[in-house]
Amino acid sequence: MTKKVKSSNKEFTPGLFELPFMRITYGLFANRSSFDNMLKENDIPVYKFDTDEITYAATIRGSIDVGDGLSQRYAFIYAENMLHDDSANDAQKLSYLAHEAHHVVHYMFECMGEDKPSEEVFAYTLGKVCNNLFSEYFLWKEFQRG
């Protein structure tokens, strides 16, 4: 599943994706304002997230109680410094995104209670998450060029 969040035409609108198991929403965020816009659009309290200590890239994961005993799980990749690092090339940036994708997939299996998931299932899920994050990276890059 992919959905776009609303934002102005001057700012990149990141895609949100959902893992098939445990309904974990994930996405790549290039700056705090796009992150805040997504949180507000999805009724997630902005105050829960402190990005000041993120020095390069990080996966912010957890859940928000949405009532009636239900929770909304998330694994947001906040990568403002990494994406804007002109000294890193595409291969380096993609390797960081693959690293963060691993955290997203690991979180899914953790939520499922799987401490030893099938290697093949883990690899396919990781491939899907990497594909989505890499695609978002190249869309963001294209947007930056104008």
Short mmCIF file of the C-alpha atoms (twelve columns), coordinates in Angstrom:
data_MODEL
# 
_entry.id   MODEL 
# 
loop_
_atom_site.group_PDB 
_atom_site.id 
_atom_site.type_symbol 
_atom_site.label_atom_id 
_atom_site.label_alt_id 
_atom_site.label_comp_id 
_atom_site.label_asym_id 
_atom_site.label_seq_id 
_atom_site.Cartn_x 
_atom_site.Cartn_y 
_atom_site.Cartn_z 
_atom_site.pdbx_PDB_model_num 
ATOM 1   C CA . MET A 1   0.000   0.000   0.000  1 
ATOM 2   C CA . THR A 2   1.266   3.438   -0.848 1 
ATOM 3   C CA . LYS A 3   -0.394  6.672   0.067  1 
ATOM 4   C CA . LYS A 4   0.770   10.215  -0.353 1 
ATOM 5   C CA . VAL A 5   0.520   12.822  2.355  1 
ATOM 6   C CA . LYS A 6   -0.579  16.338  1.585  1 
ATOM 7   C CA . SER A 7   1.985   19.107  1.414  1 
ATOM 8   C CA . SER A 8   2.792   22.234  -0.530 1 
ATOM 9   C CA . ASN A 9   4.237   22.041  -4.045 1 
ATOM 10  C CA . LYS A 10  7.539   23.395  -2.682 1 
ATOM 11  C CA . GLU A 11  8.222   20.347  -0.553 1 
ATOM 12  C CA . PHE A 12  8.765   16.716  -1.460 1 
ATOM 13  C CA . THR A 13  5.786   14.579  -0.505 1 
ATOM 14  C CA . PRO A 14  7.058   11.235  0.762  1 
ATOM 15  C CA . GLY A 15  5.204   8.022   0.129  1 
ATOM 16  C CA . LEU A 16  4.005   5.885   3.003  1 
ATOM 17  C CA . PHE A 17  4.126   2.124   2.685  1 
ATOM 18  C CA . GLU A 18  2.690   -0.657  4.774  1 
ATOM 19  C CA . LEU A 19  4.194   -4.032  5.568  1 
ATOM 20  C CA . PRO A 20  1.748   -6.879  4.887  1 
ATOM 21  C CA . PHE A 21  2.076   -8.373  8.363  1 
ATOM 22  C CA . MET A 22  1.376   -6.398  11.514 1 
ATOM 23  C CA . ARG A 23  0.356   -3.385  9.375  1 
ATOM 24  C CA . ILE A 24  3.488   -1.381  10.048 1 
ATOM 25  C CA . THR A 25  3.565   1.920   8.181  1 
ATOM 26  C CA . TYR A 26  6.964   3.114   7.032  1 
ATOM 27  C CA . GLY A 27  8.376   5.911   4.918  1 
ATOM 28  C CA . LEU A 28  11.459  7.997   4.184  1 
ATOM 29  C CA . PHE A 29  11.565  11.582  5.425  1 
ATOM 30  C CA . ALA A 30  14.052  14.146  4.147  1 
ATOM 31  C CA . ASN A 31  13.220  16.962  6.555  1 
ATOM 32  C CA . ARG A 32  11.329  17.750  9.719  1 
ATOM 33  C CA . SER A 33  8.505   19.672  8.040  1 
ATOM 34  C CA . SER A 34  7.563   16.759  5.739  1 
ATOM 35  C CA . PHE A 35  7.722   14.466  8.764  1 
ATOM 36  C CA . ASP A 36  5.471   16.783  10.804 1 
ATOM 37  C CA . ASN A 37  3.022   17.121  7.887  1 
ATOM 38  C CA . MET A 38  2.681   13.336  7.682  1 
ATOM 39  C CA . LEU A 39  2.204   13.033  11.444 1 
ATOM 40  C CA . LYS A 40  -0.515  15.691  11.464 1 
ATOM 41  C CA . GLU A 41  -2.236  14.228  8.380  1 
ATOM 42  C CA . ASN A 42  -2.375  10.819  10.087 1 
ATOM 43  C CA . ASP A 43  -3.403  12.141  13.523 1 
ATOM 44  C CA . ILE A 44  -0.131  11.095  15.162 1 
ATOM 45  C CA . PRO A 45  1.014   13.429  17.953 1 
ATOM 46  C CA . VAL A 46  4.039   15.413  16.776 1 
ATOM 47  C CA . TYR A 47  5.354   15.856  20.327 1 
ATOM 48  C CA . LYS A 48  6.263   12.157  20.561 1 
ATOM 49  C CA . PHE A 49  9.158   12.523  18.128 1 
ATOM 50  C CA . ASP A 50  12.479  14.197  18.835 1 
ATOM 51  C CA . THR A 51  14.726  14.285  15.763 1 
ATOM 52  C CA . ASP A 52  17.332  16.661  17.247 1 
ATOM 53  C CA . GLU A 53  19.628  13.811  18.300 1 
ATOM 54  C CA . ILE A 54  19.548  12.048  14.909 1 
ATOM 55  C CA . THR A 55  22.953  12.775  13.461 1 
ATOM 56  C CA . TYR A 56  22.682  10.954  10.119 1 
ATOM 57  C CA . ALA A 57  19.754  8.563   9.660  1 
ATOM 58  C CA . ALA A 58  17.579  6.543   12.018 1 
ATOM 59  C CA . THR A 59  14.479  4.388   12.110 1 
ATOM 60  C CA . ILE A 60  11.959  5.699   14.613 1 
ATOM 61  C CA . ARG A 61  9.700   2.773   15.466 1 
ATOM 62  C CA . GLY A 62  6.870   2.056   17.833 1 
ATOM 63  C CA . SER A 63  3.117   2.319   18.032 1 
ATOM 64  C CA . ILE A 64  0.401   4.798   18.839 1 
ATOM 65  C CA . ASP A 65  -2.798  3.790   20.650 1 
ATOM 66  C CA . VAL A 66  -5.737  4.560   18.351 1 
ATOM 67  C CA . GLY A 67  -8.450  3.433   20.768 1 
ATOM 68  C CA . ASP A 68  -10.526 0.295   21.356 1 
ATOM 69  C CA . GLY A 69  -7.341  -1.643  22.169 1 
ATOM 70  C CA . LEU A 70  -5.916  -1.042  18.679 1 
ATOM 71  C CA . SER A 71  -2.569  0.447   17.862 1 
ATOM 72  C CA . GLN A 72  -1.013  1.948   14.760 1 
ATOM 73  C CA . ARG A 73  2.529   0.659   14.271 1 
ATOM 74  C CA . TYR A 74  5.157   2.688   12.462 1 
ATOM 75  C CA . ALA A 75  8.813   2.592   11.433 1 
ATOM 76  C CA . PHE A 76  9.692   6.004   10.016 1 
ATOM 77  C CA . ILE A 77  13.107  6.542   8.464  1 
ATOM 78  C CA . TYR A 78  14.275  10.053  9.247  1 
ATOM 79  C CA . ALA A 79  17.315  10.792  7.106  1 
ATOM 80  C CA . GLU A 80  17.603  14.549  6.722  1 
ATOM 81  C CA . ASN A 81  21.360  14.735  7.330  1 
ATOM 82  C CA . MET A 82  22.152  11.644  5.251  1 
ATOM 83  C CA . LEU A 83  20.085  12.735  2.255  1 
ATOM 84  C CA . HIS A 84  21.634  16.212  2.245  1 
ATOM 85  C CA . ASP A 85  25.223  14.964  2.695  1 
ATOM 86  C CA . ASP A 86  26.974  16.054  -0.508 1 
ATOM 87  C CA . SER A 87  30.119  14.114  0.413  1 
ATOM 88  C CA . ALA A 88  28.275  10.760  0.207  1 
ATOM 89  C CA . ASN A 89  27.511  9.167   -3.174 1 
ATOM 90  C CA . ASP A 90  24.385  7.228   -4.152 1 
ATOM 91  C CA . ALA A 91  25.896  3.858   -3.254 1 
ATOM 92  C CA . GLN A 92  26.730  5.057   0.263  1 
ATOM 93  C CA . LYS A 93  23.278  6.538   0.753  1 
ATOM 94  C CA . LEU A 94  21.556  3.394   -0.531 1 
ATOM 95  C CA . SER A 95  23.613  1.276   1.849  1 
ATOM 96  C CA . TYR A 96  22.400  3.433   4.750  1 
ATOM 97  C CA . LEU A 97  18.822  3.009   3.531  1 
ATOM 98  C CA . ALA A 98  19.335  -0.768  3.329  1 
ATOM 99  C CA . HIS A 99  20.596  -0.659  6.910  1 
ATOM 100 C CA . GLU A 100 17.459  1.210   8.010  1 
ATOM 101 C CA . ALA A 101 15.274  -1.176  5.964  1 
ATOM 102 C CA . HIS A 102 16.714  -4.044  8.001  1 
ATOM 103 C CA . HIS A 103 15.470  -2.323  11.178 1 
ATOM 104 C CA . VAL A 104 11.990  -1.970  9.652  1 
ATOM 105 C CA . VAL A 105 11.796  -5.670  8.742  1 
ATOM 106 C CA . HIS A 106 13.284  -6.762  12.063 1 
ATOM 107 C CA . TYR A 107 10.599  -4.717  13.832 1 
ATOM 108 C CA . MET A 108 7.867   -6.518  11.882 1 
ATOM 109 C CA . PHE A 109 9.148   -9.937  12.938 1 
ATOM 110 C CA . GLU A 110 9.630   -8.696  16.493 1 
ATOM 111 C CA . CYS A 111 5.955   -7.598  16.574 1 
ATOM 112 C CA . MET A 112 4.975   -11.029 15.255 1 
ATOM 113 C CA . GLY A 113 6.918   -12.723 18.057 1 
ATOM 114 C CA . GLU A 114 9.256   -14.343 15.532 1 
ATOM 115 C CA . ASP A 115 12.774  -14.494 16.934 1 
ATOM 116 C CA . LYS A 116 14.035  -16.825 14.170 1 
ATOM 117 C CA . PRO A 117 12.127  -15.960 10.993 1 
ATOM 118 C CA . SER A 118 12.700  -17.914 7.801  1 
ATOM 119 C CA . GLU A 119 15.770  -16.540 6.050  1 
ATOM 120 C CA . GLU A 120 13.936  -16.486 2.710  1 
ATOM 121 C CA . VAL A 121 10.869  -14.658 4.070  1 
ATOM 122 C CA . PHE A 122 13.132  -12.134 5.780  1 
ATOM 123 C CA . ALA A 123 15.092  -11.614 2.541  1 
ATOM 124 C CA . TYR A 124 11.959  -11.122 0.396  1 
ATOM 125 C CA . THR A 125 10.482  -8.666  2.894  1 
ATOM 126 C CA . LEU A 126 13.785  -6.799  3.137  1 
ATOM 127 C CA . GLY A 127 13.956  -6.633  -0.664 1 
ATOM 128 C CA . LYS A 128 10.473  -5.113  -0.836 1 
ATOM 129 C CA . VAL A 129 11.245  -2.506  1.830  1 
ATOM 130 C CA . CYS A 130 14.582  -1.645  0.170  1 
ATOM 131 C CA . ASN A 131 12.858  -1.288  -3.198 1 
ATOM 132 C CA . ASN A 132 10.308  1.148   -1.764 1 
ATOM 133 C CA . LEU A 133 12.929  3.188   0.109  1 
ATOM 134 C CA . PHE A 134 15.318  3.266   -2.850 1 
ATOM 135 C CA . SER A 135 12.490  4.352   -5.159 1 
ATOM 136 C CA . GLU A 136 11.575  7.137   -2.721 1 
ATOM 137 C CA . TYR A 137 15.225  8.183   -2.558 1 
ATOM 138 C CA . PHE A 138 15.420  8.573   -6.337 1 
ATOM 139 C CA . LEU A 139 12.066  10.403  -6.444 1 
ATOM 140 C CA . TRP A 140 13.353  12.768  -3.749 1 
ATOM 141 C CA . LYS A 141 16.576  13.272  -5.695 1 
ATOM 142 C CA . GLU A 142 14.631  14.070  -8.882 1 
ATOM 143 C CA . PHE A 143 12.465  16.524  -6.926 1 
ATOM 144 C CA . GLN A 144 15.610  18.251  -5.632 1 
ATOM 145 C CA . ARG A 145 16.791  18.861  -9.197 1 
ATOM 146 C CA . GLY A 146 13.554  20.688  -9.898 1 
# 
